[in-house]
């Protein structure tokens, strides 16, 4: 019974997230699937922001139970995965030349460019719990990472876009109903999202247009990952193609 309720709520939320897509189904979904197929992605972010867990998630593997620090650049290799949209149709992904990198300052300067080389979409992860608890130092790190992007954008693939993911939203306090959780998270994170947007505009200038969205996500919570990852897929596609 509980599983049925959960499935019903999740399905409803996903359909709501993609309600614009549904209006244009099947053409929108067909275009979305076609655009994402074969895309090269990069996942970067500070230490312990969730990079390993995201790779595990999209490969349909269980995220690590304990934090394991990545040093250097680990070749993940090619892999395929699929995700179902609100109408139940799967989007097929073919990730190529994936590289998992560490998040320390020296790792950023040494190996992030290698991970981002040739990427169509760069996912930049932020630890939202750390941002709320230690805003000054966390924002300083984000500024440093954006300065790195500003210096390296000229070496990236033409047309590359950046999607910022505010990870660990499962650790935010919430006691309401399941149906209200998504909106609650969006409301709670609005100030942080606006602050990151402002930093991007100031540091990246015209390049800030390459940042197509800032979305909450959880790499640990099954429900929250499903809800927000579908949102991310649609957002990136829609912004790039101005749908």
C-alpha positions, -999 to 999 in steps of 0.1 A, spaced: 0 0 0 27 24 10 47 15 -21 16 22 -42 11 56 -26 48 64 -30 47 54 -67 16 75 -73 30 106 -57 63 103 -74 47 98 -108 25 128 -102 54 150 -92 74 140 -122 45 147 -145 41 181 -129 78 188 -134 75 180 -170 40 194 -176 53 217 -204 70 187 -220 38 167 -217 19 193 -237 44 189 -265 47 151 -263 58 133 -283 78 159 -302 93 175 -271 103 142 -255 116 129 -288 138 160 -291 149 158 -255 159 121 -259 177 129 -292 196 158 -277 208 140 -246 219 108 -263 257 106 -266 263 137 -247 297 139 -228 293 151 -192 317 162 -166 310 163 -128 331 187 -107 328 203 -73 345 208 -40 356 179 -18 327 158 -4 301 176 -26 288 143 -40 307 137 -72 313 99 -65 277 95 -55 264 112 -86 284 89 -108 270 59 -89 234 72 -92 234 77 -129 251 43 -134 222 28 -113 247 17 -86 243 23 -49 261 55 -37 290 49 -14 280 43 22 310 62 35 328 92 20 358 82 -1 381 110 -12 391 110 -48 426 122 -56 437 129 -91 416 118 -121 400 84 -122 389 72 -156 353 61 -153 350 49 -188 320 49 -212 287 38 -198 250 39 -208 220 46 -187 183 55 -191 158 75 -172 121 76 -175 102 108 -181 68 118 -169 51 100 -197 70 68 -189 92 70 -220 129 63 -213 157 87 -222 188 69 -233 222 83 -223 256 74 -236 282 90 -215 317 90 -230 351 97 -217 339 102 -181 365 112 -156 360 114 -118 382 140 -102 390 152 -67 377 185 -52 407 200 -33 421 233 -46 452 216 -60 430 190 -77 409 217 -93 440 233 -108 456 201 -119 428 178 -132 394 196 -136 403 209 -170 410 173 -181 375 162 -169 358 191 -186 376 188 -219 351 180 -246 321 180 -222 288 191 -235 273 195 -200 293 203 -168 276 195 -135 290 216 -107 280 203 -73 275 224 -41 271 209 -6 240 228 5 243 218 41 278 232 43 266 264 25 240 269 52 263 261 81 294 278 68 283 303 43 314 325 42 340 299 35 317 279 12 309 310 -9 346 318 -10 352 283 -25 324 288 -50 339 322 -61 373 305 -65 357 277 -87 339 303 -108 372 322 -113 387 289 -125 358 285 -149 363 321 -162 399 313 -170 392 279 -186 360 286 -206 381 294 -237 395 259 -236 361 242 -232 340 228 -260 320 255 -279 285 256 -266 292 238 -233 267 246 -205 269 243 -167 242 230 -145 247 237 -108 234 211 -84 228 220 -48 233 185 -33 223 170 1 188 185 3 178 153 21 196 168 52 173 198 53 147 197 80 112 190 68 82 175 86 54 182 61 37 159 36 55 142 8 36 162 -18 49 195 -3 85 185 0 97 196 -34 82 231 -31 95 234 5 131 227 -7 128 252 -35 115 279 -11 142 271 15 170 273 -10 159 304 -29 183 328 -11 212 305 -17 203 300 -53 200 338 -59 233 343 -41 251 318 -64 235 334 -95 248 368 -84 283 355 -79 283 338 -113 272 370 -130 299 391 -113 327 367 -119 318 351 -153 303 382 -169 289 373 -203 300 337 -197 274 334 -169 249 327 -197 265 293 -199 250 285 -166 216 271 -175 202 264 -141 206 258 -104 187 228 -91 184 211 -57 192 173 -56 200 145 -33 224 117 -43 213 96 -13 175 99 -11 159 78 -39 127 99 -40 145 133 -41 170 122 -67 143 109 -90 122 140 -87 149 166 -92 170 147 -118 141 146 -142 138 183 -136 175 188 -144 173 168 -176 144 189 -189 159 222 -177 192 217 -194 176 207 -227 150 234 -226 175 262 -218 199 251 -245 172 248 -271 151 277 -257 120 254 -256 
